[in-house]
Structures are given as structure tokens and as C-alpha cells.
Amino acid sequence: MRERFFTPRLRVKSLDELNVWLIDKCVAYAKAHRHPEQSDQMIWQMFEAERSNLVPYAGPFDGFHSVPASVSKTCTVRFDK
């Protein structure tokens, strides 16, 4: 990914500008390259065929939870007694 989309290094003014640029590049790549397993189809065609089975975006995911913990001299992390 880094070499495919980020070489040379990009200069963008905002995260939104970067996201729009990335979407355009990803869609262009998917439309121009064949699917690795279904070589008679393009990646974009396979995506469109499977789109109805994808889980819709429901907003930000709070998957991070921070808990204070102590660490011993042997690097053992102790939490919840």
C-alpha cells in the first residue's frame, strides 16, 4: 500500500483531502486490476457484487479502553487485583 499509493510522499492540506484522494486511488486500482481468485472479473466488479452483503457503517467504533495498571520489575502487568 505504501509504495502503491504514497510514493512519492503526499502533501495534503487536511485529512478530508487525503481521504478523498485515497478513495479515488483505491477505486481506480480496483477498476484496473483483476481479482486474484476470480481472474475473469475485476476487483471492482467483485466488490459491487458483494456490496449488498457488507455491514453498513454505524458510526465511530469505540474499541479502545484504557485502564490504569501497575508493572512489576519483570515487566508483568497487573490489573484487576
C-alpha positions in Angstrom: 0.0 0.0 0.0 2.7 2.5 1.0 4.6 2.1 -2.3 1.4 1.9 -4.4 -0.3 5.0 -3.1 2.2 7.0 -1.0 5.3 7.2 -3.3 6.2 10.0 -3.7 5.2 11.3 -0.3 1.9 13.2 -0.4 1.3 16.8 0.6 -2.3 17.4 1.6 -4.0 20.3 3.5 -6.4 18.3 5.5 -7.4 14.7 6.5 -10.6 15.1 4.4 -8.5 15.9 1.3 -6.3 12.8 2.0 -9.4 10.6 2.4 -10.9 11.8 -0.9 -7.6 11.2 -2.7 -7.3 7.7 -1.2 -10.8 6.8 -2.2 -10.2 7.9 -5.8 -6.9 5.9 -5.9 -8.4 2.8 -4.4 -11.4 2.8 -6.8 -9.1 3.4 -9.8 -6.9 0.5 -8.7 -9.9 -1.8 -8.2 -11.3 -0.9 -11.6 -8.0 -1.5 -13.4 -6.9 -4.8 -11.8 -8.2 -8.3 -11.9 -9.4 -10.2 -8.8 -6.7 -12.6 -7.6 -9.1 -15.6 -7.3 -11.7 -14.8 -9.9 -9.4 -13.7 -12.8 -12.3 -13.2 -15.2 -13.5 -10.3 -13.1 -12.1 -7.0 -12.0 -11.7 -6.3 -8.2 -14.4 -3.5 -8.6 -16.9 -5.9 -10.2 -16.4 -8.4 -7.3 -16.9 -5.5 -4.8 -20.1 -4.4 -6.4 -21.4 -7.9 -6.4 -20.7 -8.3 -2.7 -21.7 -4.8 -1.6 -25.2 -5.8 -0.5 -23.7 -8.4 1.9 -21.5 -5.8 3.7 -22.4 -4.5 7.1 -23.4 -0.8 6.9 -21.3 1.8 8.6 -22.8 2.6 12.0 -20.5 5.4 13.1 -17.3 5.6 15.2 -16.2 2.4 16.9 -15.0 2.9 20.5 -12.7 -0.1 20.5 -10.1 1.3 22.9 -10.4 1.1 26.7 -7.7 2.5 28.9 -7.3 1.1 32.4 -4.6 2.1 35.0 -2.3 -0.8 35.8 1.0 -1.5 37.6 4.0 -3.1 36.1 6.5 -5.2 38.1 10.3 -5.3 37.8 9.9 -8.3 35.5 7.5 -6.4 33.2 4.4 -8.3 34.4 1.3 -6.1 34.1 -1.1 -6.4 37.0 -4.7 -5.2 36.7 -8.0 -6.2 38.4 -6.2 -7.4 41.5 
